Structures are given as C-alpha cells and as structure tokens.
Amino acid sequence: MAAETVTTTLANIAAPMVNQSDLPYRLLVRRYKTSLVYTQMLLPEKILNDPDYLGFHLRGLGELEDRPVVVQFCGNNPETVVQAARKVQANCDAIGACLPRLHTYKLNEGHCQRSRADLNLGCPQEAARDAHYGAYLLGQKDWPLVEDIVSSMSNSLIVPVSAKLRLCQPASATVHLVQRLEHAGASWITLHARTVSARRRRQGAADLDQVRLLKEALSVPVVSNGNVRTWEDVEQNRTYTGADGIMVGETLLGNPCLFANTVPDPVSISHEYIDICREHLDTATMQTMQTHIRHFVDHQCGRRPWFNKFRAALARCQSLDDLEDVLKKVERWRGRSVSSESPTDTEKDDEDGAQNASEEALASLSLLR
Ligand SMILES: Cc1cc2nc3c(=O)[nH]c(=O)nc-3n(C[C@H](O)[C@H](O)[C@H](O)COP(=O)(O)O)c2cc1C
C-alpha cells in the first residue's frame, strides 16, 4: 500500500479479533463502509510449522473483494515473525504487529481453557511476564525488542508494517515508545488507549487524550481504538483526537453497518453473513459463525424473553442450514411471519413461539408505559 493510499484507507477500520475476523465477516463489514479490515492475530510459529493452520488462514485471503487487508502477527522473535510474514505478504496490503498481546493469547491456547466466544483472559499473568510474553513486552526494558520486531519487519517485507498497542504504564511513556516505533519503520500506529490489565481488559473508558498526544507527536498516521458504541462516537473520537482513522472491535461485531451509520435488522444481516459463508466455504469455523450470529441478534434483541432459548438453539447448530433454521425461529419469536412455511412438528421450541411473541409484545407495551 502506497503512503497516500494508507491515509485514505485508514478512516474506518474493523479491528483484528481472534475467531471473529474471518473472511466472510471481513467481506460483510466492507459492504458497509469499513475501509480497512484486519485478520485476527496469527501465530508465526504455526504459520511456519502447521500447514493446516497456514492453509486455513490463507484461504481467500486478499482475493479481489478482500482488499485492502492487514494480516496481523505477534511474536517475541523478530526472525520468526519476518519468516511467517513473508509467507502471506503477497496476499495482503500490510502486515500489522500486535505488540502487546499475542503471546499472552498463545499462552492461553496452550495452557488455559478458552471460552467458546472469547479470549480466556484469566491466565496467570506472572507466568506470561516470566516467560517474557505478550503484555509484558511493553515494559521499558523490552522496548529494544519491540523496536527490533518492527524494524526487522519493515526492512525485510515488501508491504508496509504497522503496529497496534495499548497504553504503556505510565500512559505518558506511550508517546516515547511510539516515536521509537515510527523511527523503526512503522507506517502507522494504532493505539488501543487502555492499559494492559489482568482483570479489566476492554472495559472502562479509553484515554483519548493519549491518542491526541500521539497524533501531535508523530508524522505517520495514527488510528484511535476504544470507546466507540455508536456512529456519533466515531465522529466525536475523530474530531477530538484528530486521528487519521477509527478502529472498532466489539461494537462492529454487533452492528457490522456501524460505519455506514445504519442499524441493520438482526435477522437480515445474519442471512447476509450466512450467504457470504456459503460463497466462501471453509473460511470460518462453525463456532465463529455461531458467535457472529449471536452478536448480530444480541445487539438488538439481547433483552428479549426468548434470547436464552435462541442462544441454546444456536449452540446446537452444526451446519449453515441449522443456522438458517434458528433464524426462522427468531422471526417467529419476534412475532414475524416466516415465508409460507409453517413450523415443523419436530421443532418443539416453536410451540413456544406464539407465547414468546406475545411476551415480547407485552414487554414492548411495558416499555411504552
Ligand atoms: C473477540 C475479540 C478478539 C480480539 N482479538 C484481537 C487480536 O487478534 N489482535 C488484537 O490486536 N486485538 C484483538 N482484540 C482487541 C481488539 O482489536 C480491540 O483492540 C479491542 O476490542 C478494543 O476495541 P473496541 O473497544 O472497539 O472493542 C480482540 C477483541 C475481541 C473482542
């Protein structure tokens, strides 16, 4: 990606998310004014040593509609990260270095149970620190290593290299590290303006003043990440921080049309996602697809009386057809007609459909009072 393209492309970014930045999701958000997408963070060692892992993550990557795309890596060995990045650079527009976190995640994969839908963040953080992993790379003594990772990548790869990081502790140190990363060759910097914390990783307000400081101190573009719940937040964040781009993670999971400033019907957007999955088979796992659909429906219907039943039905799905069937039930539970088909007798849950629709009607009535 040329420098001028970088700045125009950075405006609205879908954050890298483990198990959620699959190709169908990337294609979906791009239809709704997302200007740049990331893959989930990839493990360099697995890219180099596990052909199935490499094959899965390369499938469809960077094909016509999947551009521009950043492939994100993380690691604490510059040589390994560069070798792995070389394997994918022809299929992407830039390589992103996830500086503070990947090895924490790797530790999770190896030693801790992960929840179905999210990272398990309960790993013993001391172990991560002792092993010189992830979140602890941002200690000042580790800055040379972090710089080395970025400079090795930017000197060895044919695509631009960017870095995504959280705030240092103290936050005021962040600007110094980031200036060093700029000199090391980072083409842009993304700041998730929260600190690394064992207990509260994504909650709490992001410190947008730090993004603003970075923007003033750096020559390369700066992307602001954190605190976005609505389109108004996107605009306010951009205005307040002066950032070149806004990156959104969790809110975009619920509303993939956020950057288009619209809120889609949850069932329609789920069908649209499933259709893309059908066009690009084997690019997302069943668990990933289930989680996306849960987020889409949760975004607007999370408090509906039938939501837990929906989650249970979703968890039982084993195919794209099963997912479509659950969405039919959702329509019935919402009191909406579903084409001309009548509910099948085997779908026992549907007997409760009318009941739930009236519960929902009552719930909306009580909201009106
Ligand atoms: C399910 C999930 C997976 C994530 N995986 C990654 C990842 O692979 N790489 C990364 O740099 N950050 C990852 N993050 C962090 C997001 O990229 C983002 O920085 C964070 O969620 C804050 O943005 P938000 O407040 O808009 O969600 C993940 C977040 C979530 C919710």
PDBQT file of the ligand as one rigid body, heavy atoms in Angstrom, charges set to zero:
ROOT
HETATM    1  C1  LIG A 401     -13.175 -11.298  20.478  1.00  0.00    +0.000 C 
HETATM    2  C2  LIG A 401     -12.002 -10.357  20.421  1.00  0.00    +0.000 A 
HETATM    3  C3  LIG A 401     -10.801 -10.789  19.877  1.00  0.00    +0.000 A 
HETATM    4  C4  LIG A 401      -9.709  -9.920  19.797  1.00  0.00    +0.000 A 
HETATM    5  N1  LIG A 401      -8.560 -10.333  19.158  1.00  0.00    +0.000 NA
HETATM    6  C5  LIG A 401      -7.553  -9.447  18.922  1.00  0.00    +0.000 A 
HETATM    7  C6  LIG A 401      -6.478  -9.759  18.066  1.00  0.00    +0.000 A 
HETATM    8  O1  LIG A 401      -6.413 -10.823  17.448  1.00  0.00    +0.000 OA
HETATM    9  N2  LIG A 401      -5.486  -8.832  17.915  1.00  0.00    +0.000 N 
HETATM   10  C7  LIG A 401      -5.530  -7.612  18.530  1.00  0.00    +0.000 A 
HETATM   11  O2  LIG A 401      -4.621  -6.802  18.348  1.00  0.00    +0.000 OA
HETATM   12  N3  LIG A 401      -6.568  -7.278  19.309  1.00  0.00    +0.000 NA
HETATM   13  C8  LIG A 401      -7.599  -8.142  19.491  1.00  0.00    +0.000 A 
HETATM   14  N4  LIG A 401      -8.706  -7.756  20.188  1.00  0.00    +0.000 N 
HETATM   15  C9  LIG A 401      -8.782  -6.371  20.662  1.00  0.00    +0.000 C 
HETATM   16  C10 LIG A 401      -9.472  -5.502  19.592  1.00  0.00    +0.000 C 
HETATM   17  O3  LIG A 401      -8.749  -5.483  18.389  1.00  0.00    +0.000 OA
HETATM   18  C11 LIG A 401      -9.621  -4.072  20.115  1.00  0.00    +0.000 C 
HETATM   19  O4  LIG A 401      -8.345  -3.520  20.315  1.00  0.00    +0.000 OA
HETATM   20  C12 LIG A 401     -10.398  -4.021  21.442  1.00  0.00    +0.000 C 
HETATM   21  O5  LIG A 401     -11.548  -4.842  21.385  1.00  0.00    +0.000 OA
HETATM   22  C13 LIG A 401     -10.826  -2.583  21.760  1.00  0.00    +0.000 C 
HETATM   23  O6  LIG A 401     -11.668  -2.075  20.770  1.00  0.00    +0.000 OA
HETATM   24  P1  LIG A 401     -13.252  -1.971  20.993  1.00  0.00    +0.000 P 
HETATM   25  O7  LIG A 401     -13.443  -1.225  22.288  1.00  0.00    +0.000 OA
HETATM   26  O8  LIG A 401     -13.766  -1.246  19.801  1.00  0.00    +0.000 OA
HETATM   27  O9  LIG A 401     -13.766  -3.387  21.075  1.00  0.00    +0.000 OA
HETATM   28  C14 LIG A 401      -9.796  -8.603  20.301  1.00  0.00    +0.000 A 
HETATM   29  C15 LIG A 401     -11.002  -8.176  20.859  1.00  0.00    +0.000 A 
HETATM   30  C16 LIG A 401     -12.100  -9.025  20.904  1.00  0.00    +0.000 A 
HETATM   31  C17 LIG A 401     -13.404  -8.515  21.457  1.00  0.00    +0.000 C 
ENDROOT
TORSDOF 0
